[in-house]
Amino acid sequence: MKEKRTKLQSGFSIVELLIVLAMVGILTTLAIMQFRSSKTDFERQNITHEFKVYLERARFDSVKRRAVDAAQMSRIVLNSSSSFTAALDFDGNGVLDSDGNGIPDPSDVRQVDFTQRSQTQILVTDTLNYPVTIRFDQRGHVTSTDSAGNDVDPVFTICSKNCTGPTQNNSDLSVLSLSTSGTVAILRGGQDPEALPTPSITNLNANTTLNCYVLVNTNSTTCSNIY
């Protein structure tokens, strides 16, 4: 006589399967959102770095060529919030080539347009009319003007999201600032550039020897020794 064995059947109920599928869906959605956010931040940082490199390169080029004339000054032209043009001595012949109307030759121009590859925007703090032209003279000093010739404060907000509203403590943007001497600084979250410390001035005594290449003394009209 054969014994009938009852086999215990185990598995997941439909409710359990639905709960697992819902949890997987939520985790997948969060992962996709995080990936998109990281990608957006990475794109913004890349464009910020690219813009900074072109600014520093233009400044160095003007200093190296001792560009005095405005037509020979290296410059970055912000055509819109998503494109800019760099005009400097790319071919290395010592001059910024241009036609008779002062328009740079194509060999000395690089166009950077990130409209299709990113949602990043380069915004200027002042009310202005594009294009904005940033020029560097022979000393590396910067002048920034809009299309109407108005002076523009060279502080640029670079963002891909949350581009409107207050910038303070906003981690979704970068701020690129140019000092009057052409130094480029990148800040985060709307931070202001740190002020340079006030230099310490020591009173000179009667036995002090002046080095006229180093010391400027407003109370003295002559230099007894020049090194």
trRosetta pair geometry for C-beta under 8 A, 3 or more apart (Angstrom, degrees):
i j d omega theta_ij theta_ji phi_ij phi_ji
12 16 4.4 -125 -168 86 97 127
12 17 5.2 114 125 -55 127 87
12 20 7.7 -28 -165 -3 154 138
13 16 4.8 98 54 6 76 102
13 17 7.1 -140 96 -4 41 88
14 17 5.7 -55 -150 37 34 113
14 18 6.4 35 153 -21 66 105
15 18 5.8 -54 -150 35 31 112
15 19 6.5 32 152 -20 64 104
16 19 5.7 -53 -150 34 33 112
16 20 6.5 31 153 -17 65 105
17 20 5.8 -55 -149 37 32 110
17 21 6.2 30 155 -17 66 108
18 21 5.7 -55 -145 39 31 111
18 22 6.2 33 155 -22 65 106
19 22 5.8 -55 -149 35 29 112
19 23 6.5 28 154 -17 64 106
20 23 5.8 -57 -150 37 31 109
20 24 6.3 31 153 -18 66 106
21 24 5.7 -53 -147 37 32 112
21 25 6.3 36 153 -22 64 105
22 25 5.6 -54 -150 35 31 114
22 26 6.5 31 153 -19 65 104
23 26 5.7 -52 -147 34 33 111
23 27 6.3 29 156 -14 66 107
24 27 5.9 -57 -145 40 30 108
24 28 6.1 32 155 -21 65 109
25 28 5.8 -56 -146 36 28 112
25 29 6.4 30 156 -20 64 106
26 29 5.8 -56 -151 35 29 112
26 30 6.5 27 154 -16 64 106
27 30 5.8 -55 -147 38 32 111
27 31 6.3 34 154 -21 65 107
28 31 5.7 -55 -148 36 31 112
28 32 6.4 30 154 -19 65 105
29 32 5.8 -55 -149 35 30 110
29 33 6.4 29 154 -18 64 107
30 33 5.7 -55 -147 38 31 112
30 34 6.3 31 155 -19 65 107
31 34 5.7 -55 -147 37 30 111
31 35 6.3 32 153 -21 64 106
32 35 5.6 -54 -147 35 31 112
32 36 6.4 29 155 -17 65 105
33 36 5.9 -55 -147 37 30 109
33 37 6.3 29 154 -19 64 107
34 37 5.7 -55 -146 37 31 111
34 38 6.3 30 155 -17 65 106
35 38 5.8 -55 -147 38 29 109
35 39 6.2 30 154 -20 64 108
36 39 5.6 -54 -146 37 31 112
36 40 6.3 34 154 -21 65 105
37 40 5.7 -53 -149 34 30 112
37 41 6.4 29 154 -16 64 106
38 41 5.8 -55 -147 38 32 110
38 42 6.2 34 153 -21 65 107
39 42 5.6 -54 -146 36 31 113
39 43 6.4 32 154 -20 65 104
40 43 5.8 -54 -149 34 30 111
40 44 6.5 29 153 -18 64 106
40 118 8.0 128 -138 -152 60 90
40 119 6.9 -24 -134 48 103 112
40 160 4.7 -176 180 114 101 149
40 161 6.4 28 159 -14 149 116
41 44 5.7 -55 -149 36 32 112
41 45 6.3 31 155 -18 66 107
41 160 7.4 -141 -78 36 37 137
41 172 7.5 -102 -94 -134 92 61
42 45 5.8 -55 -147 37 30 110
42 46 6.4 33 153 -22 64 106
43 46 5.7 -54 -149 34 31 113
43 47 6.5 24 156 -14 65 106
43 117 7.3 -171 -144 135 123 86
43 118 4.2 173 168 -119 132 122
43 119 7.7 81 101 35 144 67
43 120 5.8 -153 127 -34 100 120
43 160 6.5 91 82 -86 108 150
44 47 6.0 -58 -147 39 30 105
44 48 6.2 33 153 -21 65 108
44 118 7.4 163 -66 -177 53 135
44 120 4.9 162 -101 -105 69 119
44 158 6.1 143 -169 138 93 99
44 159 6.8 -4 -132 -144 135 22
44 160 4.6 -114 -67 -23 117 116
44 173 7.5 -112 -177 -123 147 42
44 174 6.5 156 150 2 108 111
45 48 5.6 -52 -144 36 31 115
45 49 6.3 31 156 -18 65 106
45 174 7.1 115 -99 -39 59 145
46 49 5.8 -57 -150 37 29 109
46 50 6.2 29 152 -20 65 108
47 50 5.4 -51 -143 37 34 114
47 51 6.2 36 156 -20 66 104
47 114 5.6 -64 -107 -13 126 176
47 118 6.2 -144 -44 77 136 163
47 120 4.7 159 34 106 157 161
47 122 7.6 -134 144 -57 120 102
47 158 6.6 -171 100 -169 105 129
48 51 5.9 -55 -148 36 27 110
48 52 6.3 28 153 -19 62 109
48 158 4.8 152 -88 97 96 161
48 174 4.7 9 -107 77 153 153
48 176 6.2 -179 -154 -56 91 121
48 186 6.2 92 162 -131 122 130
49 52 5.6 -56 -148 37 31 114
49 53 6.3 33 155 -22 66 105
50 53 5.8 -53 -148 33 30 111
50 54 6.6 26 155 -15 63 105
50 112 6.7 169 144 -155 128 152
51 54 6.0 -58 -152 37 30 109
51 55 6.5 31 152 -19 64 107
51 76 7.9 98 -161 -171 76 152
51 84 6.9 80 -119 32 94 151
51 112 7.9 -169 -84 100 68 155
51 122 6.5 144 -100 -100 157 141
51 156 7.4 -110 146 99 150 155
51 158 7.1 -167 29 -89 152 143
51 176 6.4 -120 103 -32 124 176
52 55 5.7 -57 -150 36 31 112
52 56 6.3 25 156 -14 67 108
52 176 6.2 -142 -78 -133 92 131
52 184 5.3 147 -148 148 88 146
52 186 6.3 -43 -82 -58 144 117
53 56 5.9 -57 -146 40 30 107
53 57 6.1 30 155 -20 65 110
54 57 5.6 -54 -142 38 30 112
54 58 6.3 33 157 -21 64 105
54 76 5.8 108 128 -102 111 126
54 84 7.4 150 95 105 157 127
54 86 4.7 -117 -163 -85 120 137
54 110 7.5 -138 -123 79 122 127
54 112 7.2 -115 -54 -11 157 148
55 58 5.9 -55 -148 34 28 110
55 59 6.5 28 153 -18 63 106
55 76 5.7 -52 -92 -18 69 153
55 134 7.0 -25 -122 113 97 147
55 176 7.9 155 0 165 158 131
55 178 6.9 -126 -174 -91 142 118
55 184 5.3 116 100 -80 131 140
56 59 5.7 -52 -148 36 33 113
56 60 6.3 32 154 -18 65 107
56 184 5.7 -93 -64 13 92 137
57 60 5.8 -54 -146 38 32 110
57 61 6.2 35 154 -24 65 107
57 74 8.0 -121 118 165 66 150
57 86 7.4 26 81 -164 117 142
57 88 6.6 -176 128 54 93 164
58 61 5.7 -54 -147 33 30 114
58 62 6.7 28 157 -17 64 103
58 74 4.0 -174 -164 135 78 118
58 75 6.3 143 -166 -52 139 5
58 76 5.5 -133 -17 -39 163 92
58 86 6.2 -136 -67 -152 115 97
58 87 7.8 56 -121 65 116 50
58 88 5.1 -150 -115 -61 69 135
58 134 7.6 97 98 104 153 100
58 136 5.5 144 130 9 90 132
59 62 6.2 -57 -153 35 29 107
59 63 6.5 24 154 -14 64 109
59 74 7.2 -133 -55 80 20 126
59 136 4.5 -162 -109 -127 58 159
59 140 4.8 54 -175 -143 101 89
59 142 7.4 -45 -99 -72 109 98
59 182 4.5 137 -129 172 135 134
59 184 8.0 -158 -7 -28 147 106
60 63 5.8 -60 -149 40 32 110
60 64 6.0 32 155 -22 68 110
60 140 7.8 23 -76 -105 35 110
61 64 5.7 -54 -143 37 29 111
61 65 6.2 7 163 -1 65 111
61 67 7.8 32 122 -20 75 131
61 74 4.3 94 82 -57 116 155
61 88 4.2 83 82 -168 169 127
61 89 5.4 174 -164 29 121 93
61 136 7.7 106 62 74 78 132
62 65 6.3 -67 -141 49 26 96
62 66 7.9 94 163 -85 55 7
62 67 4.3 -77 -148 31 79 124
62 72 8.0 126 -127 127 82 77
62 73 5.4 23 -118 -148 127 65
62 74 4.4 -128 -50 21 93 100
62 88 7.6 -92 -45 -125 73 107
62 135 7.9 109 -88 175 155 69
62 136 4.0 -179 22 104 152 100
62 137 6.1 159 159 137 136 8
62 138 6.2 -124 154 -88 88 33
62 140 6.6 150 81 -90 109 49
63 66 7.2 19 -174 -75 31 48
63 136 7.4 -56 -34 147 78 120
63 138 6.4 100 -116 -175 44 43
63 139 6.9 40 -107 -152 91 10
63 140 4.8 2 -66 -59 118 93
65 72 6.9 -133 123 163 130 111
65 74 7.8 120 34 -33 127 105
65 89 6.2 127 -54 -17 143 146
65 94 6.3 146 -121 -167 104 57
65 95 7.2 140 -155 -95 138 36
65 96 7.7 137 108 -29 170 87
65 138 7.8 -110 88 -113 61 81
66 138 4.4 33 -157 -138 53 119
67 72 4.3 -160 -144 117 98 95
67 73 4.6 148 133 -92 133 51
67 74 6.5 167 2 -9 163 73
67 96 7.3 38 -114 -10 132 122
67 136 7.5 79 61 99 128 74
67 137 6.4 -141 89 -156 86 42
67 138 5.4 -173 54 -72 48 73
68 72 7.0 25 48 63 49 125
68 137 7.2 43 -118 -163 37 94
68 138 5.5 -5 -71 -32 64 128
69 72 4.5 72 69 14 93 106
69 73 7.2 -146 95 -25 47 81
70 73 5.6 -40 -151 9 38 119
70 135 6.9 -17 -150 -155 78 160
71 96 7.1 -169 141 82 66 120
71 98 6.3 -107 178 28 108 158
71 102 4.9 -105 -121 -136 116 100
72 95 6.7 -70 -129 -154 107 75
72 96 5.1 159 -142 28 53 113
73 96 7.7 -44 50 -1 20 158
73 135 4.5 47 125 -169 136 107
73 136 5.9 175 -174 67 98 48
73 137 5.8 -41 -115 -94 123 48
74 86 8.0 3 -177 -175 96 80
74 87 6.6 -175 -151 97 56 65
74 88 3.8 26 -132 -102 114 99
74 89 7.2 -79 -84 -4 110 76
74 96 6.7 -174 -81 -81 62 134
74 135 7.5 143 82 -150 42 60
74 136 5.4 -14 68 50 89 107
75 86 7.8 179 95 -150 46 46
75 87 5.2 4 58 56 83 103
75 88 7.6 171 26 -62 42 80
75 133 5.7 -2 -178 -171 133 91
75 134 6.0 155 -158 79 75 52
75 135 4.6 -28 -97 -96 105 66
75 136 7.1 -175 -83 11 53 73
76 84 5.8 14 178 169 94 126
76 85 7.2 162 -159 82 50 47
76 86 5.5 -17 -106 -102 77 70
76 87 7.8 -175 -82 23 31 70
76 133 7.7 158 83 -155 45 47
76 134 4.6 -8 58 57 89 110
77 84 6.3 165 84 -162 48 74
77 85 4.5 -7 57 56 103 98
77 86 8.0 -163 22 -72 72 26
77 87 7.0 37 -8 -4 107 109
77 131 5.0 20 178 163 98 139
77 132 7.2 159 -159 80 52 45
77 133 5.1 -14 -107 -103 81 73
77 134 7.5 -165 -77 22 35 70
78 81 8.0 32 173 -90 108 31
78 83 8.0 134 -163 91 51 49
78 84 4.8 -33 -105 -104 52 103
78 122 6.3 -122 -140 103 124 128
78 124 7.2 137 94 -49 161 120
78 130 6.8 -100 111 -131 83 96
78 131 6.0 162 79 -163 52 79
78 132 4.2 -1 52 55 111 98
78 133 7.8 -145 23 -67 71 30
78 134 7.3 58 -16 -12 97 105
78 156 7.9 -174 -91 -110 153 131
79 83 4.8 -30 60 95 115 99
79 84 6.1 179 8 -104 81 36
79 85 6.1 69 -38 -12 112 99
79 130 6.3 67 171 176 33 119
79 131 4.9 -33 -110 -104 44 113
80 83 5.2 39 45 38 93 90
80 130 5.6 46 -93 -160 52 165
80 131 7.7 -63 -45 -99 48 76
81 121 4.1 1 159 -158 116 97
81 122 5.6 -178 -160 55 57 58
81 123 5.9 10 -128 -77 113 65
82 113 6.8 51 129 -159 84 66
82 114 5.8 -125 -174 68 83 73
82 115 4.4 89 135 -81 138 76
82 118 8.0 -178 -144 80 104 85
82 120 7.3 130 -119 88 83 65
82 121 6.0 -54 -68 -110 80 66
82 122 7.3 159 -78 17 30 84
83 111 7.2 0 -173 -177 110 86
83 112 6.4 171 -152 94 62 57
83 113 4.0 -3 -110 -108 113 75
83 114 7.0 177 -84 20 61 62
83 115 6.5 -26 -50 -35 102 100
84 112 5.5 -4 61 61 75 103
84 122 7.1 -11 -41 48 120 156
85 109 6.2 -13 -174 -165 106 100
85 110 7.1 160 -158 81 57 48
85 111 5.4 -21 -107 -105 83 66
85 112 7.4 -178 -86 22 33 73
86 109 7.0 152 81 -155 54 49
86 110 4.6 -4 55 56 104 98
86 112 7.1 46 -10 -8 101 110
87 96 6.5 67 152 -159 94 123
87 104 4.2 -156 -144 -43 124 167
87 108 6.0 55 -160 127 69 94
87 109 5.3 -13 -100 -101 77 78
88 96 6.5 -71 -142 -104 31 106
88 108 6.4 -145 81 -177 25 94
89 92 6.2 102 146 -84 99 27
89 93 6.8 -139 -160 45 106 60
89 94 6.7 65 -148 -74 150 4
89 95 6.6 135 -105 75 115 17
89 96 5.7 -97 -66 -78 77 63
89 108 6.1 -29 -110 -131 30 115
90 107 6.5 -157 72 149 108 63
90 108 5.1 170 22 -127 93 49
90 109 7.5 -107 2 4 137 20
90 110 6.7 129 -79 -38 147 102
91 97 7.2 8 33 -2 131 128
91 107 4.9 14 -45 150 130 116
91 108 6.2 -77 2 -74 96 79
93 97 7.2 44 57 -47 130 110
96 104 6.2 -60 169 -118 99 101
96 108 5.6 150 -152 161 64 158
97 104 6.8 85 84 -162 60 65
97 105 3.7 -25 111 15 108 133
97 107 6.2 18 56 63 140 107
97 108 5.1 157 42 -11 88 132
98 101 7.8 -116 158 71 105 51
98 102 5.5 3 155 -156 147 27
98 103 5.7 154 -160 74 96 33
98 104 5.0 -58 -95 -99 89 35
98 105 5.8 -133 -87 -27 28 76
98 108 7.8 -70 -61 55 66 136
99 102 7.5 -46 69 21 66 19
99 103 5.2 -1 35 56 104 91
99 105 6.8 127 -41 -79 71 73
104 108 5.1 -111 -179 85 110 106
104 109 5.1 131 108 -63 123 107
105 108 5.2 71 65 18 84 100
105 109 7.2 -164 93 -11 40 101
106 109 5.5 -71 -140 40 37 113
113 116 7.6 47 126 9 96 90
114 117 5.2 -76 -158 58 73 98
114 118 4.8 -11 160 39 112 107
114 120 6.2 -12 114 60 136 107
118 160 6.8 -79 173 -112 98 117
119 160 4.9 91 87 -158 93 87
119 161 7.4 47 107 -57 131 73
120 158 6.4 10 -174 -178 107 87
120 159 7.0 172 -145 95 65 25
120 160 4.7 -43 -87 -82 64 90
121 158 7.2 -175 88 -145 45 49
121 159 6.0 -16 56 64 88 72
121 160 7.3 150 10 -93 72 40
121 163 6.0 28 52 -118 129 151
122 156 5.4 -9 -171 -176 92 123
122 157 7.6 148 -161 76 43 46
122 158 5.3 -11 -105 -100 68 83
123 156 6.8 143 71 -163 42 66
123 157 4.4 -24 67 65 101 97
123 158 7.5 -177 22 -77 72 33
123 159 7.0 -13 8 22 117 102
123 163 6.6 131 -25 -169 145 112
124 128 5.7 -12 87 22 139 137
124 132 5.9 128 -59 -57 156 164
124 152 6.1 -18 179 -176 141 126
124 153 7.8 145 180 69 93 70
124 155 7.4 112 -154 74 62 56
124 156 5.9 -36 -94 -106 61 71
124 157 7.7 -170 -76 20 12 81
125 153 5.6 -43 66 79 118 116
125 155 4.8 11 -7 79 130 105
125 156 7.8 -122 -20 -86 81 27
125 157 6.8 105 -68 -19 76 105
126 146 7.8 -130 100 -42 121 125
126 150 7.9 -156 143 122 140 118
126 152 5.0 -154 47 -141 141 76
126 153 5.3 133 -39 26 115 89
128 132 6.0 35 143 -81 152 109
128 146 3.9 -168 -165 -88 104 144
128 147 7.9 118 167 14 88 77
128 150 6.8 -156 -122 76 83 120
128 152 5.5 21 -92 -103 142 122
129 146 4.9 111 52 157 67 126
129 147 4.5 -83 107 43 104 106
129 148 5.3 79 38 -17 131 102
129 150 7.9 96 23 28 93 117
130 146 7.2 -73 -79 -153 20 95
130 147 6.4 36 112 -25 24 120
131 146 7.5 171 97 -157 34 58
131 147 5.7 95 42 -67 55 99
132 144 6.4 14 175 -176 102 95
132 145 7.2 179 -152 92 63 32
132 146 5.3 -36 -99 -102 73 65
132 147 7.8 -76 -70 -32 41 69
132 152 5.6 -54 -142 44 116 170
133 144 7.1 176 88 -146 48 51
133 145 5.6 -12 57 61 93 80
133 146 7.8 153 15 -110 75 16
134 142 6.2 -14 -171 -161 91 108
134 143 7.6 167 -151 84 46 43
134 144 4.8 -6 -104 -103 75 90
134 154 6.1 89 -115 -116 118 127
134 178 7.1 141 -150 -16 133 173
135 142 7.0 147 78 -152 48 55
135 143 5.1 -11 58 58 99 90
135 144 7.7 -175 21 -77 66 44
136 140 5.7 -16 -169 -143 111 40
136 141 7.0 148 -151 69 61 34
136 142 5.8 -27 -95 -94 70 68
136 182 5.7 65 -124 -114 108 136
137 140 7.2 -61 67 10 62 14
137 141 5.1 -8 39 55 107 88
137 143 7.6 56 -31 -4 102 104
139 181 7.8 -78 133 -146 98 74
140 181 6.3 29 105 171 103 67
140 182 4.1 -121 157 37 86 152
141 180 6.2 -7 -149 157 92 70
141 181 5.9 -52 -101 -125 68 38
141 182 5.9 -133 -109 -32 17 104
142 154 6.1 -38 134 -4 138 163
142 178 5.2 -53 75 154 172 129
142 179 7.6 123 26 87 124 42
142 180 6.5 -148 47 -153 86 32
142 181 7.6 25 4 89 91 11
142 182 4.6 140 -37 -88 101 72
143 151 7.7 -81 -166 -124 82 89
144 151 6.9 79 80 -164 68 62
144 152 4.4 -88 126 69 103 92
144 153 7.4 0 77 128 134 2
144 154 4.3 154 -27 -66 159 101
144 178 7.2 124 -43 69 136 140
145 149 5.5 -14 -178 -148 132 34
145 150 6.3 147 -154 70 78 34
145 151 6.0 -48 -98 -97 75 38
145 152 6.0 156 -114 3 18 96
146 149 7.3 -52 69 16 63 16
146 150 5.1 -4 37 55 105 91
146 152 5.4 105 -40 -52 86 124
154 177 7.2 110 110 -161 77 48
154 178 3.8 -32 116 48 131 117
155 175 6.6 -3 -177 -175 93 102
155 176 7.5 166 -158 86 46 49
155 177 4.9 -2 -115 -110 82 81
155 178 7.4 -140 -72 25 48 70
156 175 7.1 155 81 -159 48 53
156 176 4.6 -13 62 62 102 97
156 177 7.6 -167 25 -74 66 39
157 163 7.4 130 126 -149 120 81
157 167 6.4 -105 -124 -107 133 147
157 173 5.8 0 -174 174 90 135
157 174 7.8 154 -159 82 47 44
157 175 5.7 -22 -103 -104 62 76
158 173 6.3 153 79 -166 48 80
158 174 4.7 -18 64 65 105 92
158 175 7.3 -178 19 -86 79 24
158 176 6.1 44 -15 -7 119 108
159 162 6.5 -111 -171 76 134 66
159 163 4.3 163 91 -96 136 84
159 170 8.0 -15 -109 133 127 130
159 172 6.2 57 -146 125 99 84
159 173 3.7 -31 -89 -106 99 104
159 174 7.5 179 -71 25 58 58
160 163 7.7 -170 66 -57 7 105
160 172 7.1 -112 54 173 76 94
160 173 7.9 -179 15 -94 59 67
161 172 5.2 -73 75 175 88 139
162 165 6.9 -63 -172 50 80 115
162 170 5.9 -164 126 -160 131 122
162 172 4.5 88 43 73 124 144
162 173 6.8 -120 88 -34 97 105
163 173 7.1 120 -104 -86 59 128
166 170 7.1 173 111 -43 66 118
166 190 7.4 -18 161 -69 74 168
167 170 4.9 -89 -158 21 48 131
167 173 6.3 -71 -143 67 100 143
167 175 7.2 90 162 -67 142 121
167 189 7.3 150 156 178 75 37
167 190 3.5 142 120 -82 92 121
168 189 6.9 32 -176 161 33 82
168 190 4.5 -101 -88 85 37 147
169 189 5.0 8 -125 -173 22 119
169 190 6.7 -46 -4 42 34 114
170 173 5.2 20 113 26 114 105
170 189 5.4 161 52 -133 45 61
170 190 5.8 71 26 -18 94 110
171 188 6.7 20 -128 172 60 109
171 189 5.6 -8 -78 -79 52 102
173 188 7.8 150 90 -151 54 57
173 189 7.4 128 64 -84 79 31
173 190 7.5 51 79 -48 116 76
174 186 5.8 -13 -179 -168 118 99
174 187 7.1 144 -169 75 65 45
174 188 6.0 -39 -114 -99 67 63
175 186 7.2 145 78 -161 50 48
175 187 4.3 -23 66 65 103 99
175 188 7.3 -166 19 -76 86 15
175 190 6.3 105 -38 -100 140 32
175 191 7.0 -167 43 48 133 65
176 184 6.6 -12 -171 -166 96 96
176 185 7.4 161 -154 83 50 45
176 186 5.5 -18 -100 -103 74 71
176 187 7.7 -175 -76 22 27 73
177 184 7.4 149 79 -155 47 48
177 185 4.9 -18 61 63 96 95
177 186 7.9 177 19 -84 73 25
177 187 6.5 27 -4 -3 114 114
177 193 5.6 -125 89 -51 158 121
178 182 6.5 -21 -168 -137 100 34
178 183 7.2 150 -154 72 53 42
178 184 5.9 -21 -99 -98 71 66
179 182 6.8 -42 71 28 77 19
179 183 4.5 10 31 49 119 93
179 185 7.4 60 -30 -5 97 109
179 193 7.6 158 -75 -173 99 173
185 193 5.6 95 78 -108 157 111
187 190 7.5 -48 122 116 119 3
187 191 4.3 -139 -176 64 122 98
187 192 7.6 78 -142 -43 167 4
187 193 6.9 -117 -58 -73 135 62
188 191 6.3 33 62 4 50 116
204 208 4.3 -77 -167 13 104 161
204 217 7.1 -26 -2 -117 153 131
205 208 5.6 129 58 -30 61 96
209 224 7.5 -98 -142 73 69 110
209 225 5.6 -14 -170 44 100 140
210 215 5.7 -122 -152 72 79 129
210 217 6.5 -82 -119 -5 128 134
210 220 7.0 -140 -83 102 156 166
210 223 5.1 -125 102 -140 131 84
210 224 6.4 111 37 34 106 79
210 225 6.3 149 64 52 69 82
211 214 4.4 23 99 30 114 109
211 215 5.6 99 61 9 71 100
211 225 7.4 -38 -88 100 50 95
211 226 7.6 99 -149 -136 49 40
211 227 5.2 -30 -131 20 97 119
212 215 6.9 -69 -104 59 27 75
212 223 4.1 -3 -68 -127 126 163
212 225 7.9 -178 -14 92 95 49
212 226 5.1 -34 29 -110 120 87
212 227 7.9 161 31 22 72 70
213 226 7.3 93 -27 -159 92 81
213 227 6.6 -100 18 65 118 83
217 220 4.1 31 100 22 122 112
220 223 7.3 92 131 -75 127 58
223 226 5.8 74 122 -66 129 88
